[in-house]
Amino acid sequence: MKANLSIFLLSFVFTLYAYAQEITPSIEYSVPINQEAKADDSHKGNIEDTYRLNWLNSVFEDITSGELKVFNSTETDKYSLLNKDQISEILHSIDTVHTINPNTNEPDIIVNENKVSPEDISELKFREKWSWNKEDGSLIKEIEAIGFMVKYYVDDNYLGDLTLFWIKP
């Protein structure tokens, strides 16, 4: 019975892809998932807070426990697996800044603690392969990876969105 099911599924997948025409091998786009409600209806495409936070908390738990593999992605290295220390550094870092105290004119050290929590994830970035099924006119989207993004600030100035890490389904 298992063999018949496997043959059927393999046949189905082969048939599906026999009619598929690749549109692009890789496309990336971002989806906002955490925006404040606005007076208009533009926020309705976002994930409702309870569902979003439940899912993100679950993802963060799986990441910190090591159950979910996490990747970095750069121009030169498409997916490099991050180890537990690298993940901890992304989610919780401490920076020290040497400065001069303006009141005393003495050297001073400022400690900045940067901690990322599930509530901070503002967007998801999808990296997908798109194909067109010529037989039925449907779009086939294969998710290669999902990036988790936060809004990036320096001295309270918004500089853009930063992809912290990627997971591969």
N, C-alpha and C positions, 0 to 999 in steps of 0.2 A: 504494500500500500504506500509506504514511504517513497519507494523508488518511482512509482507511478506519479505521485504528487510532484516529486522533484523533476521528472521528465516534463510534466505539464507546465510547471513554473518556468523551467528553462526554455521550453518552446514558446511560452507566452512572452517572456522577456525578449527572446530572439525576434519574434514576430513584431513586437513593439518597436524594437530598434531597427528592424529592417525597413520600416517606413519613416524612421526619424532622420531628419536632416539637421546637422549641427548648425546652430546659429552663431554661437561663440563658445570657445572652450573655457573661457573664464570671464565672468562679469562680477563686479563688486558694486554694492549699493548699501546705503545705511537707512535704517528705519528708526525714527525716534520712538522710544517706549516710555519715557518719563518726562512729560511736560506738564506744567501747571495748567489747570483748566482755564480756558479763555472764555470770553463772553460769547464768541461765536462757536460754531460746531467743529472747528478745525482740530480739536484734540480727540475727537471720537475714534480716530483710527488707532489710538494708543491702547496698550494693554491695561485693563483696569488694575488699580493698585494692588488689591488683594492677590489676584492671580500672578501679577508680575513679581511681587515680593516673595510669594510662596515659591515660585519657580526659581528665581534668582538665589534665594536662600538655599534651596536644594542644590543648585549648581555649585555655589560657593562651598557648601559642606562636602560635596563630592570632590571638589578640587583640593581642598585642604586635607581631606582624608587620603588622597592619592587614588581614589576610585576613578576619577576622570582625568585623562591626559590633557595637558595644556601645552600649547605651542606658541612660539614667538614667530613672527613673520616679518622678514625684511626683504629689500630688493635683491640681495645676494643669496639669501637662505630662505626658501619659501616656507618651510615648516621645520623649525628646530624644537625638539622636545625640551621643555623646561623642567628642571629638577625642583625638589621641594624648597631648597634655599632660594632659588630664583623666583619661585612663586611667592614665597613669604616676602621677599624684597619688593615685589610689585604691589602686593596687598598691604604691606606695612613697612614704611621706611622712615628713617630719622635722618634729617640733614642738619648740619651745623653751619652757621654763617658767622664769620668773624667780621665784626663791625666796630665802629667807634660810637660810644654812648654820647649823644648830643648834649646831654645835661652835664656830664662830668668830664667829657673829652678823654675818657679812658677807654682802652680796648674792652670789648664786650663780646660775648658769644651768645648767639640766638639759636635755640634748638627748635626746629620745625618737625613736628610729627605728622607724617602723611599716612593716613589709614583709609583704605578703600573698602566700603561696605556695599552690600547688594543695592542699597538705596541710591548709591552714587552712579550706578549704571544708567546712562541717559539714552544710549542708542545701541542697536545691534547692527553689525556690518555682516552682510551675507556675501560669500564668495561662491558662485554657482556656475554650472555648465548649463547652457540652454540649448535645447533641440526643438525642432518643429516636427510634429507627427503629420506627415503629408496625407495619411489616410483619413484621419478624423479632424484635422485642423487644430489639434490641441498643442499647447506649449508644455514641454517636459522640462522641469527644473530639477537638477540634481545638486543638492547642497554639498559643497566640498568642505566648507568650514564656516563657523560663526564667530565673529569678533565681538568682544565686549568693550564698549567705549564709555569714556567719562568726559565731561567738560573740563578743559585744561585752562587753569588760571595761573598767572604770575603777578604777584602784588595786586590782587583783586582785578586784574585786567584779563578778560576772556580772550584766549589766543586760538581756540578751536577745540575740536574733539580729538581725543587720543585713544587709539586702540591699545588696550592693556595686554590682551592675549587672545588666542584663538582656541576653539575646541573643534574637533572633527567628529561629526555624527557617525 
